[in-house]
């Protein structure tokens, strides 16, 4: 986000982005991991999430299921709360939590965990400084919650919103653009684009 957004928004500020995430106006959703410390994320306006975000593919695993159930009951929780409630090894729990993130099931109210994972991966490995103690593990910061989607949106509404976004974003929409953008397949969106063309 901090490589792409500054090229698109002249006055981009990390604090502005954090403020929009903390207020709930924007949400970030994991799309796919790139290694163990980075990945592709998508930003959505909260009111457009159900129209634009693809349905998650639930991450498999017992620990992942326990995390999902805990977040379903507890709402937004800090990692320390999750670790206290579920027990076990914190590193295993954090790994399972990130499985849910990359499956599009879980989000955070800040990008701090993603930033700290990236920073930690860039830190040279060596003998740890005994005076330096981290209060939290990299990638665990902030409050974690399930990505809440409005299940009442119809398929037609979703496809229309995605077609409009592609037109706003690119001006001209082709099969290659649709497939590269990750907002559905061209076969799904073609009837919507055709109907929009027919109605002017």
C-alpha positions in Angstrom: 0.0 0.0 0.0 2.8 2.4 0.8 4.5 1.8 -2.6 1.3 2.1 -4.7 -0.8 4.7 -2.9 1.9 7.6 -3.0 2.0 7.2 -6.8 -1.7 7.6 -7.0 -2.4 10.2 -4.3 -0.3 13.3 -4.3 -0.8 14.1 -0.7 -0.7 10.6 0.6 0.1 10.3 4.3 0.5 7.1 6.3 -1.3 8.7 9.3 -4.3 9.6 7.1 -4.5 6.0 6.0 -4.2 4.7 9.6 -6.9 7.2 10.6 -9.3 5.9 8.0 -8.6 2.3 9.0 -9.0 3.1 12.7 -12.3 4.9 12.1 -13.7 1.9 10.1 -14.2 4.0 6.9 -11.6 1.8 5.1 -10.9 -1.9 5.6 -7.9 -3.9 4.4 -8.3 -7.6 3.3 -5.5 -10.0 2.6 -5.5 -11.4 -1.0 -2.4 -13.6 -1.1 0.8 -14.0 0.7 4.2 -13.4 -0.9 6.6 -15.3 1.4 6.3 -15.3 5.1 6.5 -11.5 5.7 4.6 -9.8 2.9 1.6 -10.2 0.7 -1.0 -8.5 -1.5 -3.8 -6.7 0.3 -6.8 -4.9 -1.0 -8.3 -1.7 0.5 -12.1 -1.2 0.5 -14.5 1.5 1.6 -16.6 -0.2 4.3 -19.8 0.5 2.4 -18.4 -1.1 -0.8 -16.8 -4.2 0.8 -19.8 -6.6 0.2 -20.1 -5.5 -3.4 -16.4 -5.7 -4.4 -14.6 -8.1 -2.2 -14.6 -11.8 -3.3 -16.0 -14.3 -0.9 -13.3 -15.8 1.3 -12.1 -19.4 1.0 -12.0 -20.6 4.6 -8.5 -21.5 5.8 -8.3 -25.2 6.8 -7.0 -26.3 10.2 -8.1 -26.8 13.8 -6.3 -23.8 15.2 -7.7 -21.7 12.4 -11.2 -22.9 13.3 -10.7 -22.1 16.9 -9.5 -18.6 16.1 -12.5 -18.1 13.7 -14.9 -19.1 16.5 -13.2 -16.9 19.1 -13.4 -13.9 16.8 -17.0 -14.6 16.0 -17.9 -14.5 19.7 -15.4 -11.8 20.9 -15.5 -9.2 18.1 -12.3 -7.2 17.7 -9.5 -8.7 19.9 -5.9 -8.0 20.6 -3.5 -10.9 19.9 -2.7 -11.1 23.6 -6.4 -11.7 24.3 -6.6 -14.4 21.7 -3.4 -16.1 23.1 -4.8 -16.0 26.6 -8.2 -17.4 25.5 -6.8 -20.2 23.3 -3.5 -21.0 24.9 -0.8 -23.0 23.0 2.3 -21.6 21.4 2.0 -17.9 20.4 4.0 -18.4 17.2 1.7 -21.2 16.0 -1.3 -19.1 16.9 0.1 -16.1 15.0 0.8 -18.2 11.9 -2.8 -19.6 12.0 -4.1 -16.0 12.3 -2.2 -15.0 9.2 -3.6 -18.0 7.4 -7.0 -16.5 8.1 -5.8 -13.0 6.9 -4.6 -14.4 3.6 -7.8 -16.3 3.1 -9.7 -13.0 3.3 -11.4 -14.0 6.6 -9.7 -11.7 9.1 -8.5 -8.1 9.1 -7.0 -5.6 11.5 -7.8 -2.0 12.4 -4.3 -0.9 11.4 -1.6 -1.9 8.9 0.9 -2.0 11.7 1.2 -5.8 11.8 2.0 -6.0 8.0 4.5 -3.2 8.4 6.2 -4.8 11.4 6.4 -8.2 9.6 8.2 -6.5 6.7 10.5 -4.5 9.0 11.3 -7.7 11.0 12.2 -9.6 7.7 14.6 -6.8 6.7 16.4 -6.8 10.1 19.8 -8.5 9.9 20.0 -11.7 11.9 22.6 -11.8 14.5 23.0 -12.0 18.3 20.0 -10.4 19.9 20.6 -7.3 22.1 19.7 -8.4 25.6 18.6 -4.8 26.4 16.1 -4.8 23.5 12.8 -6.5 24.5 9.8 -6.4 22.2 6.4 -6.3 24.0 4.7 -8.1 21.1 5.7 -10.4 18.3 6.1 -8.8 14.8 2.8 -9.2 12.9 0.6 -9.4 16.0 -0.1 -5.7 16.6 -3.6 -4.1 16.6 -7.1 -5.5 17.0 -8.1 -8.5 14.9 -11.6 -9.1 13.7 -13.5 -11.1 11.1 -14.2 -9.4 7.8 -17.9 -8.7 8.1 -19.8 -8.9 4.8 -23.4 -8.0 4.1 -24.8 -11.3 2.8 -27.9 -9.6 1.4 -26.2 -8.2 -1.7 -27.3 -9.9 -4.9 -24.9 -11.3 -7.5 -26.3 -8.8 -10.0 -25.5 -5.9 -7.6 -22.0 -7.2 -7.0 -21.2 -7.6 -10.7 -22.7 -4.2 -11.6 -20.5 -2.5 -8.9 -17.4 -4.3 -10.1 -18.1 -3.4 -13.7 -18.5 0.3 -12.8 -15.3 0.2 -10.7 -13.4 -1.2 -13.6 -14.7 1.4 -16.0 -13.9 4.2 -13.5 -10.4 2.7 -12.9 -9.4 2.0 -16.5 -11.8 3.8 -18.9 -11.7 0.9 -21.3 -12.4 -2.7 -20.1 -11.0 -5.7 -21.9 -10.8 -9.4 -21.0 -7.1 -9.0 -19.9 -7.9 -6.1 -17.7 -10.8 -7.9 -15.9 -8.7 -11.0 -15.4 -5.7 -9.1 -14.1 -7.8 -6.9 -11.7 -9.2 -9.8 -9.7 -12.7 -8.5 -9.6 -14.3 -11.5 -11.3 -14.0 -13.1 -14.7 -14.8 -11.5 -18.0 -17.5 -14.1 -18.7 -19.3 -12.9 -15.5 -19.0 -9.2 -16.2 -19.6 -9.3 -20.0 -23.4 -9.4 -19.7 -23.3 -6.4 -17.3 -21.1 -4.4 -19.6 -23.3 -5.3 -22.5 -26.4 -4.2 -20.7 -24.7 -0.9 -19.7 -23.7 -0.4 -23.4 -27.3 -1.1 -24.6 -28.7 1.4 -22.1 -26.2 4.1 -23.1 
